[in-house]
Amino acid sequence: MSAEGVFDNPSSLNGRSMYDQDGDKIGTVGQVYVGDRSGRPEWVTVKTGLFGMKESLVPLTGARRAGEDIHVPYAKETVKEAPRLDADEHLDPGQEKQLYRHYGLTAAGGIGTAAAGTAGTRTGMAADTGMSTGRAAAATPTGRPMAGVRGSMQEGKDLHTDELIRSEEQLHVTAEEREVGHARLRKVVVTENVTTTVPLSHEEVRVVHEAITPEERGRLRGSRIGEAQTEVTLHADQPIISKESIPVERVRMETERVTEQREVSAEVRKEQIEYDTDQEDKGNRGRRGGR
């Protein structure tokens, strides 16, 4: 029985267990590819890698359902060695051709003449699964992906169109008022030397010699010669220092808002779209977006 007869509902395939031709479990179904024209599932991805980060594409041509499980006419190693995809990777034409060769399929999905040991040479499986030994129902990886893969692919042709959304981060800077510190006003006592000039008077001794007049000489006649002394009291002004505390000024704090231009730098991420083809022309390789 062909895949078209038993797998009409794509959403019913997600998460189902897949087994190989010998009954060994391969993995679980991740994503489903349906034909643009038929609308039926034709290829599925099977999570076989570590933690399910890698997925192998498997054709549903000749597959059959056993209860809740899916059995395909391919060996487990054949599926595990098939070209793999990341969980969100699109399918390009070069990968399609590799898948055709790997599974021994023709472009229209029939069984071709593949190398020995590939699934395409197991024509004996056709009788068990109901698949004709000539050409099976069209099953190409150029189908419409379900379960998370976006794209538009035409059935039975190598034409493949797909799109990715490129995103990038933009830097938005706003101002938010926050407390950044405190300003304090305090009064302390310091000592400094102050010098000023004041007028001070003092008495000095000056010796004055005066001659004795004749009248005085007669009165002083008979004075004895001998030692004698006399003294005079001297006076002088002394500075008297006093201190007085007086208010001289008022001091207060005020805040003032100042606006300045400041450069702000931050790292932003953006996505780049890279593309390449399997053609030999080197000009078919490049990058779009994210200068």
Number of C-alpha atoms within 10 A of each C-alpha: 17 18 26 20 9 13 19 16 12 19 13 11 21 17 16 15 18 25 23 20 15 12 13 12 16 20 23 22 22 23 24 27 27 25 23 17 12 14 16 22 28 31 24 25 24 28 27 21 14 8 7 14 12 17 28 24 25 25 25 24 26 23 27 21 15 10 6 11 15 20 22 26 25 23 18 20 11 16 26 19 10 17 15 21 18 13 17 13 13 16 21 19 17 13 17 19 15 13 22 22 19 19 24 22 25 22 21 16 21 22 25 20 15 18 13 10 11 18 24 23 16 16 16 11 19 18 12 12 18 15 22 17 15 10 14 20 17 19 28 29 31 28 28 23 26 18 12 11 17 15 17 17 24 17 24 19 14 17 12 16 14 12 9 10 7 12 13 12 10 10 11 5 9 4 5 5 5 6 5 5 5 5 7 5 7 5 6 4 5 5 5 6 5 5 6 5 5 6 7 9 9 9 10 9 8 6 5 5 6 6 7 10 8 9 8 10 12 10 9 11 8 8 8 7 6 5 5 5 4 4 5 6 7 9 10 9 10 10 8 5 5 5 5 4 5 6 5 5 5 5 7 5 7 5 6 5 5 5 6 5 5 6 4 7 8 6 7 9 11 12 13 15 13 10 11 13 15 12 10 8 8 10 9 12 13 11 12 11 12 12 6
